[in-house]
């Protein structure tokens, strides 16, 4: 149950549209307005950074928005108002045994070819990172959002692939041993996330009953976040 409800004629749901101007009983309209909100907050700003980035100097904010967008979509996809890590321990982004983090689940479910075991593990202060989704979550997502930088076992660059694994040559452990580095191309990752987002919207509006649970989870998250009751009837 939401803690707050909007004064609908006094709040904007997205740019140029107040809450009271949306028919919350029309699911297709709700999805359209949700699409516009995500577009304004994440998609258009990222494209502006990509299109006007001279010399590749804006890859850090592009990657930061990528992480925010994955976090956002994962909560709607699973119908959760918070990711389980925050629910279990608000003081820790990646507590021990928090293997069910929605960020990583979403990568595995929706960006399958960007996940899976790495050729070698990366040791961190908390635990060893064995999979690409571990590095994208602990290194890129938590590093950027909580430490204001990516740990040295991660890097962002215009590499040929979305993700590259470099076994040595860029980073060493403090004891002198070689530390692998995972390199991400943020612009290419964004393109893949946007494709997943568009498919998600199409699935939400697909009347096939196999998507009923997807709509239910979207409804759970949406109502908790925005304090309005919506219909999922197509």
FIMI-863696 format. One record per residue (C-alpha): residue number from 1; residue in one letter; y, x, z. Coordinates in pm, 1 decimal. Each point is the difference from the previous one (the first is absolute). Layout:
drenro,tordo,yy,xx,zz
NUM,A,Y,X,Z
...
This chain:
drenro,tordo,yy,xx,zz
1,X,0.0,0.0,0.0
2,X,340.5,145.0,-93.6
3,X,245.3,90.1,273.5
4,X,307.5,-89.6,-204.2
5,X,111.2,-256.6,-254.6
6,X,289.5,46.7,-240.7
7,X,306.0,-221.4,-20.3
8,X,-80.8,-70.7,-358.6
9,X,348.0,-70.7,-133.8
10,X,137.1,313.5,168.6
11,X,-248.1,267.5,-107.8
12,X,-86.9,155.2,-334.5
13,X,-369.7,27.0,-79.5
14,X,75.5,236.9,-283.1
15,X,305.6,96.5,-199.8
16,X,182.5,-312.7,-116.1
17,X,-245.2,-247.8,157.2
18,X,25.0,-160.7,344.3
19,X,-302.3,-129.7,189.4
20,X,110.5,-360.2,-48.0
21,X,3.4,50.1,-377.8
22,X,-373.3,68.6,-12.0
23,X,-260.6,-278.5,-15.5
24,X,-249.9,132.5,252.7
25,X,-250.5,-270.6,-97.0
26,X,-21.6,137.3,-354.3
27,X,-229.2,302.8,16.0
28,X,88.9,129.1,-345.7
29,X,367.0,-6.6,94.5
30,X,-76.1,182.2,324.3
31,X,-185.5,270.7,-193.3
32,X,286.7,28.1,-246.4
33,X,253.2,45.2,281.9
34,X,-229.0,247.7,175.9
35,X,-26.2,191.3,-327.9
36,X,380.8,9.8,-21.0
37,X,31.8,124.0,356.9
38,X,-249.3,284.4,-48.9
39,X,166.0,80.4,-332.5
40,X,342.7,29.7,163.4
41,X,-117.1,195.2,302.6
42,X,-252.9,240.8,-152.2
43,X,-65.7,-19.8,-374.5
44,X,354.0,12.4,-142.1
45,X,128.4,269.3,241.7
46,X,-299.3,220.2,-80.1
47,X,47.7,-44.3,-374.7
48,X,368.5,83.6,39.5
49,X,-91.1,322.3,180.1
50,X,-256.7,88.7,-266.9
51,X,230.1,-80.2,-292.9
52,X,297.0,192.7,137.4
53,X,-182.5,290.5,160.0
54,X,135.7,313.3,-164.5
55,X,-214.7,301.3,72.0
56,X,-261.0,-177.8,210.9
57,X,200.0,22.9,322.0
58,X,-55.3,-360.9,109.7
59,X,-377.3,7.0,26.3
60,X,15.2,-9.1,380.6
61,X,173.6,-341.6,25.9
62,X,-223.3,-127.4,-282.8
63,X,-306.6,99.9,202.2
64,X,150.2,-154.0,313.0
65,X,42.4,-333.7,-178.1
66,X,-355.0,29.7,-135.1
67,X,-125.8,20.6,357.8
68,X,214.4,-294.2,110.8
69,X,-123.7,-205.6,-293.7
70,X,-366.5,75.1,70.9
71,X,56.5,-95.0,365.3
72,X,170.0,-323.7,-105.2
73,X,-261.5,-105.8,-253.9
74,X,-286.0,87.6,233.3
75,X,129.4,-237.6,267.5
76,X,21.0,-290.5,-246.0
77,X,-332.5,89.0,-158.7
78,X,-178.4,-10.6,337.2
79,X,216.7,-264.6,165.9
80,X,118.5,225.6,282.8
81,X,346.6,7.7,153.1
82,X,-61.7,356.3,121.5
83,X,-243.4,266.7,-107.0
84,X,-284.5,52.2,252.2
85,X,127.4,341.6,107.0
86,X,322.6,-152.8,127.3
87,X,-191.8,-288.3,157.8
88,X,-236.4,234.0,185.1
89,X,253.6,256.8,109.0
90,X,368.6,-51.0,-79.3
91,X,77.1,357.4,105.8
92,X,-231.7,166.1,-250.3
93,X,-11.4,-27.6,-378.0
94,X,-355.5,128.6,-31.0
95,X,-187.3,-17.7,333.4
96,X,-358.9,123.3,28.1
97,X,-262.4,-228.7,-157.0
98,X,262.3,-213.5,-176.2
99,X,-204.4,12.1,-320.7
100,X,88.6,-358.5,-89.1
101,X,367.0,70.7,-76.2
102,X,110.2,-258.1,-257.4
103,X,187.7,259.7,-200.1
104,X,-322.3,190.1,-67.7
105,X,-201.7,-319.0,-46.1
106,X,243.9,-110.2,-267.6
107,X,-26.1,331.4,-181.2
108,X,-378.9,-24.4,1.0
109,X,-5.0,-365.6,-110.7
110,X,281.7,4.2,-254.8
111,X,49.7,363.6,-109.4
112,X,-363.8,106.7,5.9
113,X,40.9,298.5,-232.3
114,X,256.6,152.9,238.7
115,X,-243.5,9.4,291.5
116,X,-326.2,161.8,99.8
117,X,-117.2,334.6,139.6
118,X,200.1,316.2,-66.4
119,X,-171.4,327.3,-98.6
120,X,81.4,134.6,347.6
121,X,133.7,-145.3,325.3
122,X,348.1,67.3,133.6
123,X,28.2,71.3,373.4
124,X,285.0,-162.0,193.5
125,X,94.7,-8.6,367.8
126,X,-170.1,-338.6,39.1
127,X,-302.6,14.2,-230.0
128,X,-132.9,127.1,-329.1
129,X,110.6,-187.3,-311.5
130,X,-298.2,-47.7,-229.8
131,X,123.5,-246.3,-264.4
132,X,300.8,-33.4,-228.3
133,X,91.3,-328.5,171.1
134,X,8.9,187.2,333.3
135,X,257.6,243.2,-141.5
136,X,207.7,-271.5,-167.6
137,X,12.0,-186.1,331.1
138,X,29.9,274.0,264.1
139,X,186.1,257.2,-207.2
140,X,218.9,-192.9,-240.3
141,X,48.3,-340.1,164.9
142,X,17.5,107.1,365.4
143,X,159.4,334.9,-80.7
144,X,288.4,-153.4,-193.1
145,X,54.4,-305.9,216.2
146,X,-43.1,162.8,341.8
147,X,64.1,373.5,-39.4
148,X,258.9,-11.4,-283.1
149,X,-207.1,236.7,-210.8
150,X,-345.9,48.8,-150.0
151,X,-220.9,244.5,193.2
152,X,-70.2,326.2,-181.3
153,X,-346.5,-118.7,-108.3
154,X,177.5,-248.3,-229.3
155,X,249.5,46.8,-281.4
156,X,180.5,-206.1,-262.9
157,X,44.6,127.9,-351.5
158,X,-23.6,-92.8,-365.8
159,X,-365.9,99.5,-26.6
160,X,-207.4,-133.2,-293.5
161,X,-195.8,-241.5,221.7
162,X,102.5,-252.6,263.1
163,X,-183.3,211.3,258.2
164,X,-111.1,363.6,-24.7
165,X,-201.4,202.4,249.9
166,X,96.2,365.1,36.8
167,X,-254.9,191.3,211.3
168,X,230.6,293.1,77.1
169,X,315.2,178.4,-103.6
170,X,270.0,-221.8,149.0
171,X,-84.3,-36.8,369.0
172,X,-178.1,192.7,274.2
173,X,-109.1,-100.7,345.2
174,X,180.0,173.2,286.1
175,X,-313.9,210.5,59.8
176,X,28.8,141.1,-352.4
177,X,-268.6,-207.4,-168.1
178,X,59.3,-175.5,-330.6
179,X,108.5,-363.3,30.9
180,X,-43.3,-235.8,-296.1
181,X,298.9,-191.5,-135.7
182,X,1.2,-350.0,-149.5
183,X,274.2,-39.8,-260.9
184,X,128.2,-345.4,-98.7
185,X,205.5,-104.1,-303.2
186,X,208.7,-285.4,152.3
187,X,120.2,-148.8,-330.2
188,X,-354.4,-44.3,-129.0
189,X,-117.7,-140.0,333.1
190,X,282.1,-254.3,-12.3
191,X,-110.6,-116.7,-345.6
192,X,-349.0,-65.6,134.9
193,X,128.6,-182.4,308.8
194,X,219.5,-222.9,-218.1
195,X,-303.1,-85.7,-215.3
196,X,-193.0,-96.6,313.9
197,X,294.1,-213.0,118.3
198,X,19.7,-193.9,-328.5
199,X,-375.6,-60.6,6.5
200,X,29.8,-123.3,359.2
201,X,262.3,-256.6,-102.6
202,X,-217.8,-117.6,-290.5
203,X,-300.7,-35.6,232.4
204,X,203.8,-201.2,251.3
205,X,82.2,-252.7,-272.9
206,X,-352.2,-11.5,-140.9
207,X,-147.6,-344.3,85.9
208,X,-354.6,137.7,16.2
209,X,-132.9,-75.7,352.8
210,X,-105.9,363.2,36.7
211,X,368.9,77.6,60.1
212,X,41.1,-263.2,273.8
213,X,-51.1,255.0,276.5
214,X,253.7,234.1,-160.8
215,X,251.9,-285.9,7.2
216,X,-87.1,-80.7,361.3
217,X,60.6,359.6,107.0
218,X,330.9,6.6,-188.6
219,X,100.8,-323.0,177.0
220,X,-87.3,145.7,343.6
221,X,215.6,307.2,-51.4
222,X,283.2,-185.9,-173.7
223,X,39.1,-265.7,268.2
224,X,-12.9,256.1,282.6
225,X,265.5,210.1,-169.1
226,X,243.3,-262.9,-123.3
227,X,-35.9,-290.1,243.7
228,X,-55.3,-265.3,-267.5
229,X,-307.1,-206.3,-79.4
230,X,-123.4,25.3,-356.5
231,X,-255.9,-188.1,-203.8
232,X,-260.9,192.0,-201.2
233,X,-80.3,-298.0,-223.1
234,X,24.7,84.6,-369.7
